[in-house]
Amino acid sequence: MTPRRATFLVFGINGAMIGTWIAHIPWLQDHLDISKTTVGLCLLCMAAGALVSMPLTGSRRCRARGPRHSRTGRPVRSAGRASLDPGRCAMG
């Protein structure tokens, strides 16, 4: 699989997962009896966490394994690991 196709696949799967989760927000809001403000704050925190963690993870991986290894990683395997254990580095 070419890196371009693998990247497309990872982004497609991620988009489908986020889209499915977003569709359930109204149900979760009713079920958990939380306000729109709380839901908005949770979504903001999720985005802020991604903005902080992605550059840190990328630089950590580059230092640990070298820039060539970072560029030639296997995105599909990384996505599988991230879905099984989100606490681990998603690029390794």
Summary of the structure (lengths in Angstrom):
residues: 92
radius of gyration: 16.0
end to end distance: 17.9
largest distance: 48.6
contacts: 199
relative contact order: 0.11
helix: 80%
strand: 0%
